[in-house]
Amino acid sequence: MKDFVLSCQLFENLDPTYVSSVASLAVKHSLAGGERLFEFGTEATHLYAVIDGTMELCLPLSIQGTIKEVVVESQGPGATIGWSAFVKPYRFRLAARAQGPVTLAAFDRLALLNLIDLDPAFGRAILGCIAETISKRLLTVQALWARELQRSVVDRQ
């Protein structure tokens, strides 16, 4: 698991002295294609990193009275999902499902928070990485929103 932690986007700027501690917290989790990791609005207790395969992050939308999931983005090996585990109210902001067979590393929020409490330097590093993940996701959503807004303006002309 150490090699994976070293290659994971979430931990890429992490001081090597923390790699063993983080790797010891990782629990492998496997999903079959189409299987869900979490649903929109459910409690977020874990942060996940994709080891193998692709996860689809989906937003449920009401379209003509029917709820349909729209894929916001797909995340492959090394990507982080589940940042909601570190942001109140600790509820997932999207749903996540496996595009095909997927292997993930799951990191319990409370276990990571314990490491953060023990070492503030680790805390700054890991929370900075989580903030970067949130920022990237926000940029994706902004781009989708801007594209839809442009369509709306063009349709009105």
Secondary structure in CASP SS format (residue, H / E / C, confidence):
PFRMAT SS
TARGET T0000
AUTHOR 0000-0000-0000
METHOD secondary structure of the structure
MODEL  1
M C 1.00
K H 1.00
D H 1.00
F H 1.00
V H 1.00
L H 1.00
S H 1.00
C C 1.00
Q H 1.00
L H 1.00
F H 1.00
E C 1.00
N C 1.00
L C 1.00
D C 1.00
P H 1.00
T H 1.00
Y H 1.00
V H 1.00
S H 1.00
S H 1.00
V H 1.00
A H 1.00
S H 1.00
L H 1.00
A C 1.00
V E 1.00
K E 1.00
H E 1.00
S E 1.00
L E 1.00
A C 1.00
G C 1.00
G C 1.00
E C 1.00
R E 1.00
L E 1.00
F E 1.00
E C 1.00
F C 1.00
G C 1.00
T C 1.00
E E 1.00
A C 1.00
T C 1.00
H E 1.00
L E 1.00
Y E 1.00
A E 1.00
V E 1.00
I E 1.00
D E 1.00
G C 1.00
T C 1.00
M E 1.00
E E 1.00
L E 1.00
C E 1.00
L E 1.00
P E 1.00
L E 1.00
S E 1.00
I E 1.00
Q C 1.00
G C 1.00
T E 1.00
I E 1.00
K E 1.00
E E 1.00
V E 1.00
V E 1.00
V E 1.00
E E 1.00
S E 1.00
Q E 1.00
G C 1.00
P C 1.00
G C 1.00
A C 1.00
T E 1.00
I E 1.00
G C 1.00
W H 1.00
S H 1.00
A H 1.00
F H 1.00
V C 1.00
K C 1.00
P C 1.00
Y C 1.00
R E 1.00
F C 1.00
R C 1.00
L C 1.00
A E 1.00
A E 1.00
R E 1.00
A E 1.00
Q C 1.00
G C 1.00
P C 1.00
V E 1.00
T E 1.00
L E 1.00
A E 1.00
A E 1.00
F E 1.00
D E 1.00
R H 1.00
L H 1.00
A H 1.00
L H 1.00
L H 1.00
N H 1.00
L H 1.00
I H 1.00
D H 1.00
L H 1.00
D C 1.00
P H 1.00
A H 1.00
F H 1.00
G H 1.00
R H 1.00
A H 1.00
I H 1.00
L H 1.00
G H 1.00
C H 1.00
I H 1.00
A H 1.00
E H 1.00
T H 1.00
I H 1.00
S H 1.00
K H 1.00
R H 1.00
L H 1.00
L H 1.00
T H 1.00
V H 1.00
Q H 1.00
A H 1.00
L H 1.00
W H 1.00
A H 1.00
R H 1.00
E H 1.00
L H 1.00
Q H 1.00
R H 1.00
S H 1.00
V H 1.00
V H 1.00
D H 1.00
R H 1.00
Q C 1.00
END
